[in-house]
Each structure stands twice: as C-alpha cells, then as structure tokens.
Amino acid sequence: MKNRLQDADYALFRAEVEDAVPLESETAEPFRERPAPVPRPRPEEPPEEERIQLSEAEVETHDFLLFTRPGIQKRVVYALQRGQIEPTLELDLHGLTANYARSLLREFLADCKSRRIRCAKIIHGKGRGSSSRQPVLKCKVNYWLRLREDVLAFCSAPRFDGGTGAVYVLLRNPAKANRRR
C-alpha cells in the first residue's frame, strides 16, 4: 500500500511551492580542472655518499667498468653487460666540471628513484677531450656510483650503446629497499 497524501497536505504543499521557479538546466555541473596538489617537502637526509666509507684512492678505474654488490645474481649482471636490460633514462655528462656533474648525477638518481627506474644509462665520455687525455669523469662516476646504496651494479655499456664511454646502472627497486632489514 502506498501512502497517499491527504488533500489538506497536498494543498499545503502546493501553496508553499507555487512561487518556485524551475531550474533552467537539469544536467550536472560541467567538469572543472582542479589545480595540481602541492607536494609535501621531503625531509632532509644526509647524502648517501656520506653513509658508505670508501676513499677515492681505493677505487681503480679500468677501461671497462664493472661493479656489483654482494648478492646480485651473475645472470642479471650478464644481462646488464649484454644490454638485455634496457635503460629507461639517460644522463649525458660530456664536458661538465666534476662538481656540476656530481650534482647532476645526484639529481638524476633521485629522479630515477621517484620514477621507479630499474636501469639507467650515464654517459661520461672517454676522456679524450681533457687536458691530460685521461678520463676524469669516468673515474669520478666509477667512484660516486660505488658510494650509493641504491646502485646494485653498473658496467660499461655494450659497444652499440657507447662502449667504455658510458655505463649501465642497475638500481634498487624502491619498494624492496623499504623492506630491507
């Protein structure tokens, strides 16, 4: 059974709404773009370079670079060396000063971490343009990458992708980094 309005109630309702004007549009309000959210500032952490104790004099730089952290599987390193793990991002440090290159490398690796990049390529050059004809940035990159905990392995790129003038860097999965220890 439906409740029917009594005549008195119906008349009262009509009297109250008789001066109401119908809405012009019965559609929903059009879509409005909202401003992008403002990111929260990140807490300051000491640079990773300060956590690992390693002297630059202890690091030998050969023509072909190869570094792996303990526990990295040989087949993964082999795939990295052969170019089977394709780098997603690339950084070119050709002709830069060591200080500027270091700050760019820091920013680049932070960007890789925020984008969840697994493999990146860093072009350091072969050092033929330096005054001593020795690879300055190659030595520095070799040292700087060893100091970073988020770098699992790196090796010189295959010949088709820069050879000994570039390195492929295998980075730690940020989701797994939080679960460690």
Secondary structure, DSSP 8 states (H G I E B T S, - for coil): ------HHHHHHHHHHHTT----S--S--------------------GGGTS---GGG----SS-EEE-TT--HHHHHHHHHT-S--SEEEE-TT--HHHHHHHHHHHHHHHHHHT-SEEEEE---STTSTTSS-HHHHHHHHHHHH-TTEEEEEE--GGGTGGGEEEEEE--HHHHHH--
